Amino acid sequence: MSPRTEQREPDQVRELGHDEYDPIGTAILIGIYFLILVLLWIFMYFVEFLGNGPTVVGALLTVVGLA
C-alpha cells in the first residue's frame, strides 16, 4: 500500500456540545409544516362549510348511491 492510503482520519473531527447546537433549520421546517396545515385547514373550511354546492361527503354519497 502507498503511504497515502495508510493514513488514518482522526476518529473525532469536532464535538458539538448542547450549548453550541442551534436547531434553526428544524424550527423553520416545523413552521413551514404548520403553515401548510393551517392553510389546508382554512381551505377545507371553505370547501366543506361555506360552499353552496355539495360537500365532499355529499358528493361521495351521491356517487356511491346512498343519498
C-alpha positions as CSV (number, residue, x, y, z in Angstrom):
1,M,0.0,0.0,0.0
2,S,1.1,3.5,-0.6
3,P,1.6,5.9,2.3
4,R,-1.4,7.9,1.2
5,T,-3.8,5.0,1.7
6,E,-2.3,4.1,5.1
7,Q,-3.1,7.4,6.7
8,R,-6.0,7.3,9.1
9,E,-8.5,10.1,9.5
10,P,-9.0,11.2,13.1
11,D,-11.8,9.4,14.9
12,Q,-13.4,12.5,16.1
13,V,-13.2,15.7,14.0
14,R,-15.2,18.1,16.1
15,E,-17.6,17.6,19.0
16,L,-20.6,19.8,19.3
17,G,-22.0,20.4,22.8
18,H,-25.6,21.1,23.7
19,D,-24.8,24.8,24.0
20,E,-23.3,25.0,20.5
21,Y,-26.2,23.3,18.7
22,D,-28.7,25.7,17.3
23,P,-31.6,23.9,15.6
24,I,-32.8,26.8,13.4
25,G,-33.4,24.6,10.4
26,T,-35.6,22.2,12.4
27,A,-37.7,25.1,13.7
28,I,-38.1,26.5,10.2
29,L,-39.3,23.1,8.8
30,I,-41.8,22.7,11.7
31,G,-43.0,26.3,11.0
32,I,-43.5,25.5,7.3
33,Y,-45.4,22.3,8.0
34,F,-47.6,24.1,10.5
35,L,-48.3,26.9,7.9
36,I,-49.2,24.3,5.3
37,L,-51.5,22.6,7.9
38,V,-53.3,25.9,8.7
39,L,-53.7,26.8,5.0
40,L,-55.2,23.4,4.2
41,W,-57.5,23.6,7.2
42,I,-58.7,27.1,6.1
43,F,-59.2,25.7,2.5
44,M,-61.2,22.7,3.8
45,Y,-63.4,25.1,5.9
46,F,-64.4,27.0,2.8
47,V,-64.9,23.8,0.8
48,E,-67.0,22.0,3.5
49,F,-68.9,24.7,5.3
50,L,-69.2,27.8,3.1
51,G,-69.8,26.3,-0.3
52,N,-73.3,26.4,-1.8
53,G,-72.8,23.1,-3.7
54,P,-72.5,19.6,-2.4
55,T,-69.7,19.0,0.0
56,V,-67.0,16.4,-0.4
57,V,-69.0,13.9,1.7
58,G,-72.2,14.8,-0.1
59,A,-70.6,14.2,-3.5
60,L,-69.2,10.9,-2.3
61,L,-72.6,9.7,-1.1
62,T,-74.2,10.7,-4.4
63,V,-71.6,8.8,-6.4
64,V,-72.0,5.7,-4.3
65,G,-75.8,5.9,-4.5
66,L,-76.5,6.2,-0.8
67,A,-78.3,9.5,-1.0
